[in-house]
């Protein structure tokens, strides 16, 4: 991810209940807005979703964490080509 030009990243089955700021900053050299749904632990060692949106390209308008999913609405702020 550090070497690619990624605007949005979503990772399923993180098996994590939380992330530290340093862990999230390590993933990319760009400034991302991070949201996650923690692993519930109900189904053993599964679950968890991590969503990152690059602040330079997208503005996250709505991010809501629900019982089984993570939803984000965004608007493309890149200049028209």
N, CA, C and O atoms as a GROMACS GRO file, in nm:
protein
  324
    1UNK      N    1   0.081  -0.118   0.000
    1UNK     CA    2   0.000   0.000   0.000
    1UNK      C    3   0.087   0.126   0.000
    1UNK      O    4   0.048   0.228  -0.056
    2UNK      N    5   0.202   0.120   0.061
    2UNK     CA    6   0.290   0.237   0.067
    2UNK      C    7   0.343   0.274  -0.072
    2UNK      O    8   0.372   0.391  -0.097
    3UNK      N    9   0.356   0.177  -0.162
    3UNK     CA   10   0.414   0.202  -0.294
    3UNK      C   11   0.310   0.225  -0.404
    3UNK      O   12   0.345   0.262  -0.516
    4UNK      N   13   0.183   0.204  -0.373
    4UNK     CA   14   0.076   0.217  -0.472
    4UNK      C   15   0.001   0.348  -0.450
    4UNK      O   16   0.010   0.410  -0.344
    5UNK      N   17  -0.074   0.388  -0.552
    5UNK     CA   18  -0.156   0.509  -0.542
    5UNK      C   19  -0.299   0.469  -0.507
    5UNK      O   20  -0.387   0.470  -0.592
    6UNK      N   21  -0.319   0.435  -0.383
    6UNK     CA   22  -0.448   0.385  -0.335
    6UNK      C   23  -0.525   0.498  -0.269
    6UNK      O   24  -0.470   0.574  -0.189
    7UNK      N   25  -0.655   0.510  -0.304
    7UNK     CA   26  -0.741   0.612  -0.244
    7UNK      C   27  -0.830   0.554  -0.134
    7UNK      O   28  -0.860   0.621  -0.035
    8UNK      N   29  -0.873   0.430  -0.153
    8UNK     CA   30  -0.960   0.364  -0.056
    8UNK      C   31  -0.908   0.223  -0.033
    8UNK      O   32  -0.870   0.154  -0.128
    9UNK      N   33  -0.907   0.181   0.092
    9UNK     CA   34  -0.868   0.045   0.124
    9UNK      C   35  -0.968  -0.011   0.225
    9UNK      O   36  -1.006   0.057   0.320
   10UNK      N   37  -1.008  -0.135   0.204
   10UNK     CA   38  -1.097  -0.204   0.298
   10UNK      C   39  -1.040  -0.344   0.321
   10UNK      O   40  -1.010  -0.417   0.227
   11UNK      N   41  -1.027  -0.378   0.446
   11UNK     CA   42  -0.972  -0.509   0.482
   11UNK      C   43  -1.075  -0.580   0.569
   11UNK      O   44  -1.117  -0.528   0.672
   12UNK      N   45  -1.114  -0.700   0.526
   12UNK     CA   46  -1.208  -0.782   0.601
   12UNK      C   47  -1.133  -0.882   0.687
   12UNK      O   48  -1.016  -0.911   0.664
   13UNK      N   49  -1.205  -0.935   0.786
   13UNK     CA   50  -1.151  -1.040   0.873
   13UNK      C   51  -1.019  -0.997   0.938
   13UNK      O   52  -0.921  -1.072   0.936
   14UNK      N   53  -1.018  -0.877   0.995
   14UNK     CA   54  -0.896  -0.828   1.059
   14UNK      C   55  -0.864  -0.903   1.187
   14UNK      O   56  -0.749  -0.908   1.231
   15UNK      N   57  -0.966  -0.963   1.248
   15UNK     CA   58  -0.952  -1.034   1.376
   15UNK      C   59  -0.897  -0.942   1.484
   15UNK      O   60  -0.830  -0.989   1.576
   16UNK      N   61  -0.924  -0.812   1.474
   16UNK     CA   62  -0.874  -0.713   1.570
   16UNK      C   63  -0.991  -0.638   1.633
   16UNK      O   64  -1.092  -0.612   1.568
   17UNK      N   65  -0.976  -0.604   1.759
   17UNK     CA   66  -1.078  -0.523   1.826
   17UNK      C   67  -1.041  -0.376   1.823
   17UNK      O   68  -1.128  -0.290   1.839
   18UNK      N   69  -0.913  -0.344   1.801
   18UNK     CA   70  -0.870  -0.204   1.792
   18UNK      C   71  -0.738  -0.193   1.718
   18UNK      O   72  -0.668  -0.292   1.699
   19UNK      N   73  -0.706  -0.072   1.676
   19UNK     CA   74  -0.580  -0.040   1.608
   19UNK      C   75  -0.520   0.083   1.674
   19UNK      O   76  -0.593   0.172   1.717
   20UNK      N   77  -0.388   0.087   1.682
   20UNK     CA   78  -0.322   0.207   1.734
   20UNK      C   79  -0.297   0.304   1.619
   20UNK      O   80  -0.293   0.263   1.503
   21UNK      N   81  -0.281   0.430   1.652
   21UNK     CA   82  -0.253   0.531   1.550
   21UNK      C   83  -0.124   0.499   1.475
   21UNK      O   84  -0.117   0.518   1.353
   22UNK      N   85  -0.023   0.452   1.545
   22UNK     CA   86   0.104   0.420   1.478
   22UNK      C   87   0.088   0.304   1.381
   22UNK      O   88   0.153   0.302   1.277
   23UNK      N   89   0.003   0.205   1.413
   23UNK     CA   90  -0.022   0.095   1.320
   23UNK      C   91  -0.088   0.146   1.192
   23UNK      O   92  -0.050   0.105   1.082
   24UNK      N   93  -0.184   0.235   1.206
   24UNK     CA   94  -0.255   0.288   1.090
   24UNK      C   95  -0.165   0.379   1.007
   24UNK      O   96  -0.171   0.376   0.884
   25UNK      N   97  -0.084   0.460   1.072
   25UNK     CA   98   0.009   0.548   0.999
   25UNK      C   99   0.115   0.469   0.924
   25UNK      O  100   0.163   0.514   0.821
   26UNK      N  101   0.152   0.352   0.975
   26UNK     CA  102   0.252   0.268   0.911
   26UNK      C  103   0.203   0.214   0.777
   26UNK      O  104   0.283   0.188   0.687
   27UNK      N  105   0.072   0.198   0.763
   27UNK     CA  106   0.016   0.141   0.640
   27UNK      C  107   0.038   0.228   0.517
   27UNK      O  108   0.054   0.176   0.407
   28UNK      N  109   0.040   0.359   0.535
   28UNK     CA  110   0.053   0.447   0.419
   28UNK      C  111   0.126   0.575   0.456
   28UNK      O  112   0.121   0.620   0.570
   29UNK      N  113   0.195   0.632   0.357
   29UNK     CA  114   0.262   0.760   0.378
   29UNK      C  115   0.165   0.876   0.361
   29UNK      O  116   0.200   0.990   0.394
   30UNK      N  117   0.044   0.850   0.312
   30UNK     CA  118  -0.059   0.953   0.293
   30UNK      C  119  -0.150   0.960   0.415
   30UNK      O  120  -0.157   0.866   0.493
   31UNK      N  121  -0.217   1.072   0.430
   31UNK     CA  122  -0.311   1.091   0.540
   31UNK      C  123  -0.443   1.024   0.504
   31UNK      O  124  -0.508   1.061   0.407
   32UNK      N  125  -0.483   0.925   0.583
   32UNK     CA  126  -0.608   0.853   0.563
   32UNK      C  127  -0.700   0.877   0.682
   32UNK      O  128  -0.654   0.894   0.795
   33UNK      N  129  -0.830   0.879   0.656
   33UNK     CA  130  -0.930   0.874   0.762
   33UNK      C  131  -0.964   0.727   0.781
   33UNK      O  132  -1.004   0.660   0.686
   34UNK      N  133  -0.947   0.677   0.901
   34UNK     CA  134  -0.966   0.535   0.929
   34UNK      C  135  -1.092   0.512   1.012
   34UNK      O  136  -1.121   0.586   1.105
   35UNK      N  137  -1.164   0.407   0.976
   35UNK     CA  138  -1.283   0.364   1.049
   35UNK      C  139  -1.276   0.213   1.057
   35UNK      O  140  -1.229   0.148   0.964
   36UNK      N  141  -1.321   0.156   1.168
   36UNK     CA  142  -1.322   0.010   1.175
   36UNK      C  143  -1.436  -0.041   1.259
   36UNK      O  144  -1.486   0.025   1.350
   37UNK      N  145  -1.476  -0.161   1.226
   37UNK     CA  146  -1.573  -0.238   1.301
   37UNK      C  147  -1.493  -0.347   1.369
   37UNK      O  148  -1.435  -0.432   1.301
   38UNK      N  149  -1.488  -0.348   1.501
   38UNK     CA  150  -1.406  -0.448   1.570
   38UNK      C  151  -1.458  -0.590   1.551
   38UNK      O  152  -1.576  -0.612   1.525
   39UNK      N  153  -1.367  -0.684   1.566
   39UNK     CA  154  -1.404  -0.825   1.566
   39UNK      C  155  -1.488  -0.850   1.689
   39UNK      O  156  -1.453  -0.807   1.799
   40UNK      N  157  -1.600  -0.919   1.671
   40UNK     CA  158  -1.692  -0.941   1.784
   40UNK      C  159  -1.648  -1.057   1.871
   40UNK      O  160  -1.683  -1.062   1.989
   41UNK      N  161  -1.573  -1.149   1.816
   41UNK     CA  162  -1.531  -1.265   1.893
   41UNK      C  163  -1.639  -1.371   1.906
   41UNK      O  164  -1.615  -1.478   1.963
   42UNK      N  165  -1.760  -1.342   1.855
   42UNK     CA  166  -1.870  -1.437   1.865
   42UNK      C  167  -1.842  -1.562   1.782
   42UNK      O  168  -1.873  -1.673   1.823
   43UNK      N  169  -1.784  -1.543   1.665
   43UNK     CA  170  -1.758  -1.654   1.573
   43UNK      C  171  -1.612  -1.699   1.582
   43UNK      O  172  -1.549  -1.725   1.480
   44UNK      N  173  -1.561  -1.706   1.702
   44UNK     CA  174  -1.421  -1.747   1.718
   44UNK      C  175  -1.328  -1.633   1.685
   44UNK      O  176  -1.352  -1.519   1.727
   45UNK      N  177  -1.222  -1.660   1.611
   45UNK     CA  178  -1.124  -1.558   1.575
   45UNK      C  179  -1.151  -1.505   1.435
   45UNK      O  180  -1.066  -1.515   1.347
   46UNK      N  181  -1.268  -1.449   1.415
   46UNK     CA  182  -1.301  -1.394   1.284
   46UNK      C  183  -1.371  -1.260   1.302
   46UNK      O  184  -1.402  -1.218   1.413
   47UNK      N  185  -1.394  -1.195   1.191
   47UNK     CA  186  -1.464  -1.068   1.192
   47UNK      C  187  -1.370  -0.950   1.195
   47UNK      O  188  -1.248  -0.965   1.200
   48UNK      N  189  -1.428  -0.834   1.191
   48UNK     CA  190  -1.353  -0.710   1.192
   48UNK      C  191  -1.333  -0.657   1.052
   48UNK      O  192  -1.294  -0.730   0.961
   49UNK      N  193  -1.361  -0.527   1.034
   49UNK     CA  194  -1.343  -0.461   0.905
   49UNK      C  195  -1.268  -0.331   0.929
   49UNK      O  196  -1.300  -0.256   1.022
   50UNK      N  197  -1.168  -0.304   0.846
   50UNK     CA  198  -1.092  -0.180   0.852
   50UNK      C  199  -1.112  -0.106   0.720
   50UNK      O  200  -1.092  -0.163   0.613
   51UNK      N  201  -1.151   0.022   0.728
   51UNK     CA  202  -1.173   0.103   0.609
   51UNK      C  203  -1.088   0.228   0.620
   51UNK      O  204  -1.093   0.299   0.720
   52UNK      N  205  -1.010   0.256   0.515
   52UNK     CA  206  -0.929   0.377   0.509
   52UNK      C  207  -0.961   0.455   0.383
   52UNK      O  208  -0.969   0.398   0.274
   53UNK      N  209  -0.980   0.587   0.397
   53UNK     CA  210  -1.010   0.675   0.284
   53UNK      C  211  -0.906   0.786   0.283
   53UNK      O  212  -0.889   0.856   0.382
   54UNK      N  213  -0.837   0.803   0.170
   54UNK     CA  214  -0.734   0.907   0.159
   54UNK      C  215  -0.798   1.045   0.165
   54UNK      O  216  -0.884   1.078   0.083
   55UNK      N  217  -0.756   1.126   0.262
   55UNK     CA  218  -0.814   1.258   0.283
   55UNK      C  219  -0.794   1.351   0.164
   55UNK      O  220  -0.880   1.435   0.137
   56UNK      N  221  -0.684   1.339   0.093
   56UNK     CA  222  -0.654   1.430  -0.018
   56UNK      C  223  -0.753   1.413  -0.133
   56UNK      O  224  -0.787   1.510  -0.199
   57UNK      N  225  -0.798   1.292  -0.157
   57UNK     CA  226  -0.884   1.263  -0.271
   57UNK      C  227  -1.032   1.258  -0.236
   57UNK      O  228  -1.116   1.299  -0.316
   58UNK      N  229  -1.064   1.209  -0.120
   58UNK     CA  230  -1.204   1.192  -0.082
   58UNK      C  231  -1.233   1.255   0.052
   58UNK      O  232  -1.147   1.260   0.140
   59UNK      N  233  -1.354   1.304   0.067
   59UNK     CA  234  -1.400   1.352   0.196
   59UNK      C  235  -1.508   1.256   0.242
   59UNK      O  236  -1.609   1.239   0.174
   60UNK      N  237  -1.487   1.193   0.354
   60UNK     CA  238  -1.588   1.100   0.406
   60UNK      C  239  -1.705   1.181   0.458
   60UNK      O  240  -1.690   1.260   0.552
   61UNK      N  241  -1.822   1.163   0.399
   61UNK     CA  242  -1.942   1.236   0.441
   61UNK      C  243  -2.016   1.164   0.553
   61UNK      O  244  -2.069   1.227   0.644
   62UNK      N  245  -2.018   1.032   0.544
   62UNK     CA  246  -2.092   0.957   0.643
   62UNK      C  247  -2.021   0.825   0.667
   62UNK      O  248  -1.994   0.751   0.573
   63UNK      N  249  -1.990   0.797   0.791
   63UNK     CA  250  -1.934   0.667   0.826
   63UNK      C  251  -2.014   0.617   0.945
   63UNK      O  252  -2.012   0.679   1.052
   64UNK      N  253  -2.082   0.508   0.928
   64UNK     CA  254  -2.162   0.456   1.037
   64UNK      C  255  -2.124   0.311   1.062
   64UNK      O  256  -2.112   0.231   0.969
   65UNK      N  257  -2.105   0.281   1.188
   65UNK     CA  258  -2.073   0.145   1.227
   65UNK      C  259  -2.201   0.082   1.280
   65UNK      O  260  -2.262   0.131   1.374
   66UNK      N  261  -2.239  -0.029   1.215
   66UNK     CA  262  -2.358  -0.101   1.256
   66UNK      C  263  -2.317  -0.238   1.307
   66UNK      O  264  -2.198  -0.269   1.310
   67UNK      N  265  -2.411  -0.317   1.347
   67UNK     CA  266  -2.380  -0.444   1.410
   67UNK      C  267  -2.293  -0.535   1.325
   67UNK      O  268  -2.202  -0.599   1.378
   68UNK      N  269  -2.318  -0.544   1.195
   68UNK     CA  270  -2.244  -0.639   1.113
   68UNK      C  271  -2.174  -0.578   0.993
   68UNK      O  272  -2.116  -0.650   0.913
   69UNK      N  273  -2.178  -0.447   0.980
   69UNK     CA  274  -2.111  -0.389   0.864
   69UNK      C  275  -2.060  -0.248   0.895
   69UNK      O  276  -2.098  -0.186   0.994
   70UNK      N  277  -1.975  -0.201   0.808
   70UNK     CA  278  -1.920  -0.066   0.814
   70UNK      C  279  -1.957   0.001   0.684
   70UNK      O  280  -1.928  -0.053   0.577
   71UNK      N  281  -2.020   0.117   0.690
   71UNK     CA  282  -2.067   0.184   0.569
   71UNK      C  283  -2.008   0.324   0.564
   71UNK      O  284  -2.003   0.393   0.665
   72UNK      N  285  -1.964   0.365   0.447
   72UNK     CA  286  -1.911   0.501   0.431
   72UNK      C  287  -1.957   0.556   0.297
   72UNK      O  288  -1.946   0.489   0.195
   73UNK      N  289  -2.009   0.677   0.297
   73UNK     CA  290  -2.044   0.749   0.176
   73UNK      C  291  -1.938   0.855   0.154
   73UNK      O  292  -1.894   0.919   0.250
   74UNK      N  293  -1.895   0.875   0.031
   74UNK     CA  294  -1.791   0.973   0.004
   74UNK      C  295  -1.818   1.046  -0.127
   74UNK      O  296  -1.897   1.002  -0.210
   75UNK      N  297  -1.750   1.159  -0.143
   75UNK     CA  298  -1.760   1.240  -0.264
   75UNK      C  299  -1.621   1.252  -0.323
   75UNK      O  300  -1.525   1.278  -0.250
   76UNK      N  301  -1.608   1.233  -0.454
   76UNK     CA  302  -1.480   1.245  -0.522
   76UNK      C  303  -1.446   1.393  -0.535
   76UNK      O  304  -1.520   1.469  -0.597
   77UNK      N  305  -1.332   1.435  -0.476
   77UNK     CA  306  -1.289   1.574  -0.480
   77UNK      C  307  -1.177   1.598  -0.580
   77UNK      O  308  -1.124   1.709  -0.586
   78UNK      N  309  -1.140   1.496  -0.657
   78UNK     CA  310  -1.032   1.513  -0.753
   78UNK      C  311  -1.078   1.602  -0.868
   78UNK      O  312  -1.196   1.599  -0.905
   79UNK      N  313  -0.987   1.680  -0.926
   79UNK     CA  314  -1.025   1.770  -1.036
   79UNK      C  315  -1.066   1.690  -1.159
   79UNK      O  316  -1.013   1.582  -1.186
   80UNK      N  317  -1.162   1.745  -1.233
   80UNK     CA  318  -1.206   1.680  -1.358
   80UNK      C  319  -1.093   1.682  -1.458
   80UNK      O  320  -1.019   1.779  -1.469
   81UNK      N  321  -1.082   1.572  -1.531
   81UNK     CA  322  -0.975   1.562  -1.632
   81UNK      C  323  -1.032   1.570  -1.770
   81UNK      O  324  -0.959   1.563  -1.868
   0.00000   0.00000   0.00000
